[in-house]
Amino acid sequence: MKQCLFSSGSELANLVVGSDILQQSWQKIEGLNANPSLEGLKFHKYQVGRRTIIAFVTSPSSREELQHGSNLVQSSSSTAEESFALFKSLSRKDHFAVTEAAITLFNQNLDRLSELKKEIDPSNQLIITGCSLGGSIASLFTLLLLESGIFTKDKDKGKGLLCITFGSPLVGDSCLQNTLAQFSWNSYFLHLVSYKDPVPRIFKDQNSDALKPFGTFLFCSETGCSCFEDPKTILDLLVETAPSQEAATSQDYKEMLDRLRRKALFKLNSDADSASSPFRASIITQLSAIGIKTTQPQHENQSKINNLVDQMEKQERKFLMGKNKSLITSKKLPDIKMYMAYMEWYKRWAKDKESGYYDSYRSKLFKTDMDVDEFCKKLANYWHDLVEEEEKKPHNGLFASRRFLFAATNYRRMVEPLIIAKYYAKGERNYEDIKEGGRDRHFILLEQWLEQRQEGQKEQSSTPNDGKKKMVAENLTEDSCFWAKVEESILALKMLKNAESSVEEKESSKEKLRKFEVYVFDSLKNYSVSPEIFLKDSSFNRWWNEYKNVKERNHNSDLTNFMTNGKYNEYAKGKF
């Protein structure tokens, strides 16, 4: 089925200007600007019902910094080192850069801003707003709040934060832009750009290749407004809508907002009537709304405008398809649950065959074994994409949730053994080796996130509780790499039995086997291994039957006593 795309920037813009949030924000900015006694950076916190508004403005002397503050300062530099140290998550991904005017002013007021941060109540809706260079500080202060995690760890609280800037210049480079996109932080920023205001373009002109936009841009003109999210499109529009007159005054934004709000209905411009598709028509409508006429008889720039529409259509299509990826992932969740239910059934089916699902899948003697291959791939692909997206975020939001981490752990312990089975069936070895092994990174991260959560909890007793003992027959083996260790022990046993092996190779094999015995018995003591390993046709059972015949007669170990005395029968009943 062909997917129909539609760019809803005009509808979003009218929804925003129809609310009271922009007018309230601008009123607070005007109130601060009305106080001429304050110099440098001025900010104040206002309470409007349950909504908190923090407004930032700069004095005329500070605004002069815009003329020579376009140089970029890297987060790795010593300049404003104390300020950059506050943005650890951003720097962790890559060293980013911001304009000298913004970071210098931010650094000069660091103590005051740090105190302001302590006053934030995340239970209230919070609007951070600013005009011109004050908008740049508003953006950096918002990043400071996002970095702290108080608005991102709790999804409900995160919905209560929004940064709104009026005529703010571009702040950072492509590294900052990319990192915010990876963290899914773009949704916290809304930047208003008037067709009369040159300030949003000032640094763009001086650093055309370095500065990049982030967040949503609301372009406004005499005829209407529209929102844009694609960074490349925003850069193109900053150029195409650049004013040829003097900078806008404070009154320009107020009058413009009042006029746009009075527009009860948004009428489609006739420019879109001849568009070849609904998607192209929606783009033409947005351009018309911000004052770019796309069809004018004998227009000298008609070719240039047509190229702009073509480029926007291409960029917006790519951008929208990228946004849909996360939605598609969430829609797959019911199917994923069904696949996991099938895997549970397969595990019980293989147990009845006296082999266990690991060895059944490894040999693939039945059609059922081959059918499960498809479910295994789909599960691995789903979780691989989910982990990849989660890794881009600074606080591992989903996997900090107990529910998601439980589902992820269950998946890892169920599916990774099958990945291991396929790996060794091809004659590979050293699955767990970081440099040359076959273990996928998403399994490693899932394991690490579980360990981090457990470290944050109370230290658990090394003695398994009664509930764990009773459920051992149904539980999955906790170490999802258990079967890789079994396979490596089988290979070590072959090396030990091989007459052509050197003395060093045999001694090395003996040491590996000794460590494996200790590992298995420690796992048994903690009831963290499924009793399936003792099934007649399991790889572990075959390993033991060979190993007991070749180990030295005087060899004695806890595992040897356990297996020789048949303690595995008690283990399966939770009575060991």
HELIX and SHEET records of a PDB file:
HELIX    1   1 GLY A    9  GLY A   18  1                                  10    
HELIX    2   2 ILE A   21  ASN A   33  1                                  13    
HELIX    3   3 PRO A   60  ARG A   63  1                                   4    
HELIX    4   4 GLU A   64  GLN A   67  5                                   4    
HELIX    5   5 GLU A   81  PHE A   84  1                                   4    
HELIX    6   6 LYS A   88  LYS A   93  1                                   6    
HELIX    7   7 GLU A  100  GLN A  108  1                                   9    
HELIX    8   8 LEU A  110  LYS A  118  1                                   9    
HELIX    9   9 LEU A  133  SER A  148  1                                  16    
HELIX   10  10 LYS A  155  GLY A  158  1                                   4    
HELIX   11  11 SER A  174  PHE A  183  1                                  10    
HELIX   12  12 ASN A  186  TYR A  188  5                                   3    
HELIX   13  13 VAL A  199  GLN A  206  1                                   8    
HELIX   14  14 PRO A  231  GLU A  240  1                                  10    
HELIX   15  15 SER A  250  ARG A  262  1                                  13    
HELIX   16  16 SER A  270  SER A  274  5                                   5    
HELIX   17  17 PRO A  278  ALA A  289  1                                  12    
HELIX   18  18 GLN A  302  LYS A  331  1                                  30    
HELIX   19  19 LEU A  333  ASP A  352  1                                  20    
HELIX   20  20 TYR A  357  SER A  363  1                                   7    
HELIX   21  21 LYS A  367  GLU A  391  1                                  25    
HELIX   22  22 GLY A  397  ALA A  400  1                                   4    
HELIX   23  23 ARG A  402  ALA A  425  1                                  24    
HELIX   24  24 ARG A  441  GLY A  456  1                                  16    
HELIX   25  25 ASP A  466  LYS A  470  1                                   5    
HELIX   26  26 PHE A  482  LYS A  497  1                                  16    
HELIX   27  27 VAL A  503  LYS A  525  1                                  23    
HELIX   28  28 PRO A  531  PHE A  534  5                                   4    
HELIX   29  29 SER A  539  VAL A  550  1                                  12    
HELIX   30  30 ASP A  558  THR A  564  1                                   7    
HELIX   31  31 LYS A  567  ALA A  572  1                                   6    
SHEET    1   A 7 LEU A  41  VAL A  48  0                                        
SHEET    2   A 7 ARG A  51  THR A  58 -1                                        
SHEET    3   A 7 GLN A 125  CYS A 131  1                                        
SHEET    4   A 7 LEU A 161  PHE A 166  1                                        
SHEET    5   A 7 PHE A 189  SER A 194  1                                        
SHEET    6   A 7 THR A 216  CYS A 220  1                                        
SHEET    7   A 7 CYS A 225  PHE A 228 -1                                        
SHEET    1   B 2 LEU A  72  GLN A  74  0                                        
SHEET    2   B 2 ALA A  97  THR A  99 -1                                        
SHEET    1   C 2 GLY A 172  ASP A 173  0                                        
SHEET    2   C 2 LEU A 211  LYS A 212 -1                                        
END                                                                             
